[in-house]
Amino acid sequence: MHCTHVVLDFGGTVTDLYLILAAFLLLNLLMALWRIARGPTPADRLLASLLFGTGGVAVLLLLAYAEGGQTLVDAALVFTLLAVITGAAFVRRVWGKEGNGHS
């Protein structure tokens, strides 16, 4: 994976832009972590945890393109699979207890 060093209007390179976007996404992940801790409903926690998984994958991909490493792309793929499994397990655990006859 090769990242070209295109100079942008503000004087930075595309790599700098990737790192700025990764930092912004990390800030969003902190807010999602706060939402997971505070709730107030299980649905809020589920959406925040899915955002955490998606944001984490996005950060890993941005860092992979900024640094040019395939290892972070592989880690992002693993986290994508784990996010899907975690979301499904959370839905089954929380909404399966309601006993609506469909679980």
Backbone torsions as a table, in degrees:
resi	resn	phi	psi	omega
1	MET	NA	126.9	-175.5
2	HIS	-122.5	130.3	179.3
3	CYS	-104.7	119.1	177.8
4	THR	-77.8	146.1	-178.0
5	HIS	-97.9	79.8	177.6
6	VAL	-86.7	132.1	179.4
7	VAL	-85.2	127.9	-179.0
8	LEU	-91.2	174.8	-177.7
9	ASP	-60.6	-33.7	-177.1
10	PHE	-85.9	7.1	175.4
11	GLY	94.7	-8.9	179.9
12	GLY	-91.5	177.2	178.1
13	THR	-105.4	173.2	177.6
14	VAL	-61.9	-35.3	177.5
15	THR	-60.7	-41.2	176.8
16	ASP	-62.0	-40.7	178.9
17	LEU	-63.0	-41.9	177.4
18	TYR	-60.1	-42.2	-179.2
19	LEU	-68.8	-37.0	176.8
20	ILE	-65.5	-43.7	177.9
21	LEU	-64.7	-37.5	177.6
22	ALA	-64.2	-40.5	177.8
23	ALA	-65.2	-39.5	177.7
24	PHE	-63.6	-42.5	178.1
25	LEU	-66.0	-35.1	175.9
26	LEU	-63.8	-36.3	175.1
27	LEU	-63.7	-40.5	175.8
28	ASN	-63.2	-35.8	178.7
29	LEU	-67.1	-34.7	174.9
30	LEU	-63.5	-40.1	177.5
31	MET	-66.7	-37.0	177.0
32	ALA	-66.0	-37.8	177.3
33	LEU	-63.2	-38.5	176.2
34	TRP	-63.6	-41.3	180.0
35	ARG	-67.3	-36.3	177.4
36	ILE	-63.4	-40.7	-178.8
37	ALA	-72.0	-37.0	-174.0
38	ARG	-88.4	-29.3	-178.8
39	GLY	83.1	-125.3	3.1
40	PRO	-85.8	-18.5	-178.3
41	THR	-111.3	160.6	176.3
42	PRO	-60.1	-31.5	178.9
43	ALA	-65.0	-38.8	176.5
44	ASP	-62.5	-41.8	179.3
45	ARG	-66.0	-38.9	178.9
46	LEU	-63.7	-48.3	-179.1
47	LEU	-63.9	-38.6	178.5
48	ALA	-66.9	-38.3	179.0
49	SER	-69.7	-34.5	175.3
50	LEU	-68.2	-37.8	174.7
51	LEU	-63.7	-37.2	178.6
52	PHE	-62.6	-43.2	178.8
53	GLY	-66.4	-45.1	-179.6
54	THR	-66.9	-42.8	178.8
55	GLY	-65.8	-38.4	177.4
56	GLY	-63.3	-40.6	177.4
57	VAL	-65.1	-42.0	179.4
58	ALA	-63.0	-41.5	178.2
59	VAL	-62.8	-44.4	179.3
60	LEU	-62.3	-40.5	179.3
61	LEU	-68.1	-40.5	177.2
62	LEU	-62.9	-42.6	177.8
63	LEU	-66.6	-34.8	177.9
64	ALA	-64.4	-42.5	179.2
65	TYR	-72.0	-32.2	178.9
66	ALA	-70.8	-38.7	-177.0
67	GLU	-95.6	-15.7	178.9
68	GLY	77.2	28.7	-177.5
69	GLY	-109.2	137.3	178.4
70	GLN	-78.8	-22.9	-176.9
71	THR	-61.9	-40.5	179.8
72	LEU	-69.3	-30.3	175.6
73	VAL	-66.5	-41.8	177.5
74	ASP	-63.4	-41.5	177.4
75	ALA	-63.9	-37.1	178.1
76	ALA	-64.2	-38.7	177.3
77	LEU	-64.8	-40.0	177.5
78	VAL	-64.6	-43.5	178.7
79	PHE	-64.7	-32.4	176.7
80	THR	-63.5	-45.2	177.8
81	LEU	-64.3	-41.3	178.9
82	LEU	-65.5	-35.1	179.1
83	ALA	-65.5	-40.0	178.5
84	VAL	-65.1	-45.8	-179.7
85	ILE	-64.7	-41.2	179.4
86	THR	-63.9	-43.7	178.6
87	GLY	-61.6	-43.8	179.1
88	ALA	-65.2	-41.1	179.0
89	ALA	-66.2	-38.3	179.9
90	PHE	-65.8	-43.6	179.0
91	VAL	-63.4	-43.1	-179.5
92	ARG	-65.7	-38.2	-178.5
93	ARG	-70.5	-45.8	-174.4
94	VAL	-79.9	-52.0	-175.1
95	TRP	-85.9	-12.4	175.6
96	GLY	-74.5	-21.6	-179.9
97	LYS	-77.7	-15.6	-175.9
98	GLU	-69.2	-18.9	175.4
99	GLY	67.4	43.4	-179.0
100	ASN	-87.4	6.0	176.0
101	GLY	84.8	-0.5	-178.2
102	HIS	-108.6	8.8	-176.8
103	SER	-93.0	NA	NA
